[in-house]
Amino acid sequence: MTLTETQSPVTALRTDRERLWRSLMDLARLGATPKGGVNRQALTELDRQARDLFIEWCHAEGCTVRIDAIGNIFARRPGLDPDAPVVMTGSHLDSQPTGGKFDGSYGVLAGLEVIRTLNYHDIRTRAPIEVVAWTNEEGCRFPPCMMGSGVFAGQLELEAMLAQTDAEGVTAGEALDAIGYRGSNEIDKYHIKAFFECHIEQGPILEDTDNAVGVVVGALGQKWFDLTLTGLEAHAGPTPMSLRRDAMLGAAEITQAVNRIANDHPPHGRGTVGVLQLHPGSRNVIPGQVRMTVDLRHFEPKALVAMAEELHQVVEETSQRHGLSAELKPTADFAPEHFADRCVDAVRRAAEALECSHMDIVSGAGHDAIFMSRVAPAGMIFVPCENGISHNEIENADPSDLHDGCNVLLHAMLEQAITVEEE
């Protein structure tokens, strides 16, 4: 069967729920942990095994496979027009040290299931369809996160990423060589008509609202800071409260302020202090120094800037009040991402046609689709995860929800793959 732009892509066509689930469970055996999760960190032997299995499955479906210099894997199903811009989907195969079975892997295997479904029904599309497994999305072994998609999109420099080291001093380039996945293909930002990424939500909103599908309209911007507060360590007994220069007291007030700042910018404001390191760390010594991290997020650029400005003011006022010196150093700055109407609308239309309960949603986490949106129209599809838990071995998702998301992906991609590219 050949689909053209005069035919509606939304038909009775559905992916195979059991085949998708079986593939997810087969992949989850690689790096399986006793608690039911996965430890398959980037560029390890287990990552190599997962990559090998994915490529084996892709070759079985007649895809051509290429690997670029940062190890991204591209599996292409040809279209009727080999020169048509590709319709792409994908995510990542690597995990956190105590990760779950669905984070990233679902997006890769949902793309593979789309290809399997088209092959099973002998459906030809005008545009090629491509599934990509991005290298090192998690960033837990080699910083930064979203490394492969960042290099592909030109947002991260290839040689700098290959030189990144893990805790043992191994570079990413050496690790790619060790597992045989430093590819020979150039980093090539060829013409991509649309990029879609299926992912578990990693939060509780879809489950709480009883929606099967999240139509992701964008992602929160992020501003990260390292803050060092320096006071004076002194004996906890003889030093009166009024004469202390307690760095921890300043840190506690700033932590409260970070939460207040986020709550003052609803509904998308987020504020987190994730790390606190006290010096000297003795129970009867007033802390003379605290090192801490601050993570601010929002969907609107002006709001995110306002939150950061208020943080600077709070740090200055708190430091003066407690006799502290402060160094607030920016460490990351990602602008809010608004996904392309083309992709967002395609996902929404597919969900409506398939009668899947759905809602618009903003991603609070970083994903490869964010970097991809810098070089192509991009969008995402979220499905619920149990209790909103992710980056955890107990991460879980319902097979029916995964199936719904995959069907939405299928029809969103079909819509883009059968239509003529606008001039």
Residue pairs with C-beta under 8 A, 6 or more apart in sequence:
1 121
1 122
1 123
1 124
2 80
2 123
2 124
3 9
3 123
3 124
3 125
3 126
3 414
3 417
3 418
4 126
4 418
5 126
5 418
5 419
5 420
7 418
9 411
9 414
9 415
9 417
9 418
10 349
10 350
10 353
10 354
10 411
10 414
10 415
13 117
13 121
13 123
13 410
13 411
13 414
14 117
14 407
14 410
15 110
15 113
15 114
15 116
15 117
15 403
15 406
15 407
15 410
16 113
16 116
16 117
16 120
17 399
17 400
17 402
17 403
19 113
19 116
20 109
20 110
20 113
20 399
20 402
20 403
20 406
21 399
21 402
21 403
23 57
23 109
23 112
23 113
24 101
24 102
24 105
24 106
24 109
24 402
25 101
26 53
27 50
27 53
27 54
27 93
27 101
27 105
27 109
28 38
28 101
28 105
30 38
30 40
30 46
30 49
30 50
30 53
31 38
31 39
31 40
31 46
31 50
31 95
32 38
33 39
33 98
33 393
35 98
35 393
35 394
36 101
36 393
36 394
37 95
37 98
37 99
37 100
37 101
37 392
37 393
37 394
37 395
38 95
38 99
38 100
38 101
38 105
38 393
39 46
39 95
39 96
39 97
39 98
39 99
40 46
40 47
40 50
40 93
40 94
40 95
40 99
41 47
41 94
41 95
41 96
41 97
41 138
41 140
41 141
42 94
42 135
42 136
42 137
42 138
42 139
42 140
42 141
42 142
42 147
42 175
43 71
43 94
43 135
43 136
43 141
43 142
43 172
43 175
43 176
43 178
43 179
43 181
44 141
44 175
44 179
45 179
47 93
47 94
47 179
48 179
48 180
48 181
50 93
51 73
51 93
51 133
51 179
51 181
54 73
54 75
54 93
54 108
54 112
54 133
55 65
55 73
55 75
57 112
58 65
58 75
58 112
58 115
58 131
59 65
61 77
61 112
61 115
61 116
61 119
62 77
62 119
63 75
63 76
63 77
63 115
63 131
64 75
64 76
64 78
65 73
65 74
65 75
65 76
66 73
66 74
66 76
66 183
66 185
67 73
67 74
67 181
67 183
67 184
67 185
68 74
68 152
68 183
68 185
68 186
68 187
68 188
69 151
69 158
69 162
69 182
69 183
69 184
69 185
69 186
69 187
70 135
70 147
70 148
70 151
70 152
70 158
70 161
70 162
70 176
70 183
70 187
71 135
71 136
71 148
71 176
71 181
71 182
71 183
72 132
72 133
72 134
72 135
72 148
72 149
72 151
72 152
72 183
73 132
73 133
73 181
74 130
74 131
74 132
75 112
75 115
75 130
75 131
75 132
76 86
76 128
76 129
76 130
77 115
77 118
77 119
77 125
77 128
77 129
77 130
78 128
79 86
79 124
79 125
79 126
79 127
79 128
79 129
79 417
80 124
80 125
80 126
81 126
81 127
82 128
84 126
84 127
84 128
84 193
84 421
85 127
85 190
85 191
85 192
85 193
85 421
86 127
86 128
86 129
86 130
86 190
86 191
86 192
86 193
87 125
87 127
87 128
87 129
87 130
87 192
87 193
87 194
87 196
87 413
87 416
87 417
88 129
88 130
88 131
88 132
88 192
88 194
88 195
88 196
88 372
88 376
89 107
89 110
89 111
89 114
89 129
89 130
89 131
89 132
89 195
89 196
89 197
89 198
89 409
89 413
90 107
90 108
90 111
90 130
90 131
90 132
90 133
90 134
90 195
90 197
90 368
91 104
91 105
91 106
91 107
91 108
91 111
91 133
91 134
91 137
91 197
91 198
91 199
91 367
91 368
92 104
92 105
92 107
92 108
92 133
92 134
92 135
92 136
92 137
92 138
92 148
92 368
93 104
93 105
93 108
93 133
94 104
94 135
94 136
94 137
94 138
94 141
95 103
95 104
95 105
95 138
96 103
96 138
96 140
96 391
97 140
98 391
98 392
98 393
99 138
99 391
99 392
99 393
99 395
100 385
100 389
100 390
100 391
100 392
100 393
100 394
100 395
100 396
101 395
101 396
102 200
102 385
102 390
102 395
102 396
102 397
102 402
103 199
103 200
103 202
103 390
103 391
103 395
104 137
104 138
104 199
106 198
106 199
106 200
106 383
106 397
106 402
106 405
107 197
107 198
107 199
108 131
108 132
108 133
110 198
110 402
110 405
110 406
110 409
111 131
111 132
111 198
111 409
112 131
113 406
113 410
114 129
114 131
114 406
114 409
114 410
114 413
115 129
115 131
117 410
118 125
118 129
125 414
125 417
125 418
126 417
126 418
126 419
126 420
127 193
127 416
127 417
127 418
128 417
129 413
129 417
134 146
134 148
134 149
134 152
134 368
135 147
135 148
135 176
135 181
136 142
136 145
136 146
136 147
136 148
136 172
137 145
137 146
137 147
137 148
137 149
137 367
137 368
138 145
139 145
139 146
139 147
141 166
141 167
142 161
142 164
142 165
142 166
142 172
142 175
143 164
144 150
144 156
144 164
145 366
146 366
146 367
146 368
146 370
146 371
147 156
147 161
147 164
147 172
148 368
149 368
149 371
149 372
150 156
150 161
150 371
151 157
151 158
151 161
151 187
152 187
152 189
152 371
152 372
152 375
153 189
153 371
153 372
153 374
153 375
154 187
154 189
154 374
154 375
155 371
155 374
158 187
161 172
162 171
162 172
162 173
162 176
163 171
163 172
163 173
164 171
164 172
165 171
165 172
166 172
166 175
173 182
176 182
189 375
192 372
192 375
192 376
192 377
193 376
193 377
193 416
193 417
193 421
194 340
194 342
194 343
194 346
194 376
194 377
194 378
194 379
194 413
194 416
195 343
195 369
195 372
195 373
195 376
195 377
195 378
195 379
196 343
196 346
196 347
196 369
196 378
196 379
196 380
196 381
196 409
196 412
196 413
197 367
197 368
197 369
197 372
197 378
197 379
197 380
197 381
198 380
198 381
198 383
198 405
198 406
198 409
199 367
199 380
199 381
199 382
199 383
200 382
200 383
200 384
200 385
200 390
200 395
200 397
201 207
201 214
201 361
201 382
201 383
201 384
201 385
201 388
201 390
202 364
202 365
202 385
202 388
202 390
202 391
203 364
203 365
203 385
203 388
203 390
204 387
204 388
205 214
205 359
205 361
205 388
206 212
206 213
206 214
206 359
206 361
206 382
206 383
206 384
207 384
207 385
207 386
207 387
207 388
208 388
209 359
210 357
211 357
211 358
211 359
211 384
212 356
212 357
212 358
212 383
212 384
212 400
212 401
212 404
212 405
213 347
213 351
213 356
213 357
213 358
213 359
213 381
213 382
213 383
213 404
213 405
213 408
214 358
214 359
214 360
214 361
214 380
214 381
214 382
214 383
215 344
215 347
215 348
215 351
215 358
215 359
215 360
215 361
215 381
215 382
216 339
216 344
216 347
216 361
216 362
216 363
216 369
216 379
216 380
216 381
216 382
217 338
217 339
217 344
217 360
217 361
217 362
218 299
218 336
218 337
218 338
218 339
218 362
218 363
219 299
219 336
219 337
219 339
219 362
219 363
219 364
219 365
219 366
219 367
219 369
219 370
220 268
220 270
220 297
220 298
220 299
220 336
220 362
220 363
220 364
221 297
221 298
221 299
221 301
221 304
221 334
221 335
221 336
221 337
222 295
222 296
222 297
222 332
222 333
222 334
222 366
223 295
223 296
223 297
223 304
223 307
223 308
223 330
223 332
223 333
223 334
224 293
224 294
224 295
224 296
224 330
224 331
224 332
224 333
225 293
225 294
225 296
225 311
225 328
225 329
225 330
225 331
226 291
226 292
226 293
226 328
226 329
226 331
227 254
227 291
227 292
227 293
227 294
227 315
227 326
227 327
227 328
227 329
228 289
228 290
228 291
228 292
228 326
228 327
228 329
229 247
229 250
229 251
229 254
229 289
229 290
229 292
229 319
229 324
229 325
229 326
230 247
230 288
230 289
230 324
230 325
230 326
231 244
231 245
231 246
231 247
231 250
231 286
231 287
231 288
231 289
231 322
231 323
231 324
232 244
232 245
232 286
232 288
232 323
233 279
233 280
233 285
233 286
233 287
233 288
233 289
234 244
234 245
234 285
234 286
234 288
235 284
235 285
235 286
236 283
236 284
236 285
236 286
237 284
239 286
244 286
245 286
245 288
245 322
245 323
245 324
246 286
246 287
246 322
247 278
247 287
247 288
247 289
247 290
247 322
247 324
248 278
248 286
248 287
248 290
249 322
250 290
250 318
250 319
250 321
250 322
250 324
250 326
251 273
251 276
251 290
251 292
253 314
253 318
254 273
254 292
254 294
254 314
254 315
254 318
255 273
255 276
255 292
257 310
257 311
257 314
257 318
258 271
258 272
258 273
258 294
258 296
258 311
259 271
261 269
261 271
261 296
261 307
261 310
261 311
261 314
262 269
262 270
262 271
262 296
262 307
263 269
263 271
265 298
265 303
265 306
265 307
268 297
268 298
268 299
268 300
268 303
268 362
269 297
269 298
269 303
269 307
270 295
270 296
270 297
270 298
270 364
271 294
271 295
271 296
271 297
271 307
272 294
272 295
273 292
273 293
273 294
273 295
274 293
274 295
275 291
275 292
275 293
276 290
276 291
276 292
277 290
277 291
277 292
278 287
278 289
278 290
279 287
279 288
279 289
279 290
279 291
280 287
280 288
281 287
293 331
294 311
296 304
296 307
296 308
296 311
297 304
297 364
298 304
298 307
298 336
299 336
299 362
300 336
301 335
301 336
304 336
311 328
312 328
315 326
315 328
316 326
318 324
318 326
319 325
319 326
334 366
334 370
337 370
337 373
339 369
339 373
339 377
339 378
339 379
339 380
340 373
340 377
340 378
340 379
342 377
342 379
342 416
343 377
343 378
343 379
343 412
343 416
344 379
346 379
346 412
346 415
346 416
347 379
347 380
347 381
347 408
347 412
348 358
348 360
349 411
349 412
349 415
350 407
350 408
350 409
350 410
350 411
350 412
350 415
351 358
351 408
352 358
353 411
354 404
354 407
354 408
354 411
356 404
356 407
356 408
361 382
363 370
363 380
363 382
367 380
369 378
369 379
369 380
370 378
372 378
379 412
381 405
381 408
381 409
381 412
382 405
383 397
383 401
383 402
383 404
383 405
384 397
384 398
384 401
385 395
385 396
385 397
386 395
386 396
386 397
386 398
389 395
389 396
